Amino acid sequence: MSFDVSGNAYDRFMGRYSRELAPAFADFAGVEAGQRVVDVGCGSGVLTEELARRVGADHVAGADPSPLLEACAERVPGADLKRAAAEDLPWPDDSFGAALAQLVVHFMDDPEAGVAEMARVTRPGGVVAACTWDFSGRMKLLGTFWESARALEPGAAESETSAFDEARLDALWRGAGLGDVEVDEIVVSTRYEDFDELWDTFLLGAGPAGQYLISQPPDRQSAIRAEYFSRAGEPTGSFELDARAWAVRGRV
Ligand SMILES: C[S@@+](CC[C@H](N)C(=O)[O-])C[C@H]1O[C@@H](n2cnc3c(N)ncnc32)[C@H](O)[C@@H]1O
């Protein structure tokens, strides 16, 4: 599975973006002191930690089906964490004031069921919110990766980049019967010391891109790297990469 990696590997690869995204996404979802909140697909706990900062760890729950949950438990002691998928959340109806899923909906086996579960565990009037990357060119790290991979192997796995856009998020939320649905963008950026630092994070094997890369023979890995380097403008020294996420929220 794509997320059977250490918390440290995940954080170097994607957590560096999650960290920038988390406060903006929690603001977008209106998370504030006094609420009980659940982080669905909490992974290594980057958003969970931000939620605990706002409402206290004893008011935060999290669910994730991957071993990354162990890193979350270390990061946010006192949170109510369960090894579970969004499609079958282990909490009773109306347990939370808000349910959030950061960079998760496009990984769900059944997004409709996952969002329905998020709505079920959220009390009436509470918020259900999610965000996913914009793969139409504004998530440079992964967009450039899949362009490079496909330049060498047309049809290389691209499920990660084709699944969701703002229209589909909007439709998913309305289809789940949520009200006051709104979609907005959140733009973040992260800095790399050099191109090697970026490339090394793919070799950690995290997520579909990392998994794809490490499944390739060494000469193909080198060719993808050269293609990526060229498409990234052959950066020398440190540089920043932007990433735009679509965020959606609705009320139960
Ligand atoms: C890109 S990571 C995001 C982790 C974390 N939310 C963050 O922002 O850093 C995607 C996460 O979704 C989890 N995931 C995959 N399928 C899931 C499902 N059906 N239900 C809940 N989480 C799922 C993975 O295990 C992984 O931790």
The ligand as an ORCA input file, in Angstrom:
! r2SCAN-3c Opt
* xyz 0 1
  C      -1.725     12.051      1.394
  S      -2.015     11.230      2.901
  C      -2.731     12.536      3.884
  C      -2.448     12.360      5.355
  C      -2.832     13.551      6.232
  N      -4.257     13.803      6.189
  C      -2.064     14.780      5.836
  O      -2.685     15.774      5.490
  O      -0.824     14.744      5.889
  C      -3.395     10.222      2.535
  C      -3.862      9.413      3.739
  O      -5.132      8.816      3.432
  C      -5.154      7.554      4.046
  N      -6.221      6.754      3.422
  C      -6.163      6.019      2.288
  N      -7.351      5.444      2.067
  C      -8.179      5.845      3.070
  C      -9.547      5.586      3.410
  N     -10.311      4.808      2.641
  N     -10.050      6.145      4.516
  C      -9.290      6.959      5.287
  N      -7.993      7.242      5.011
  C      -7.453      6.690      3.928
  C      -3.752      7.026      3.836
  O      -3.475      5.938      4.701
  C      -2.931      8.277      4.112
  O      -2.587      8.377      5.477
*
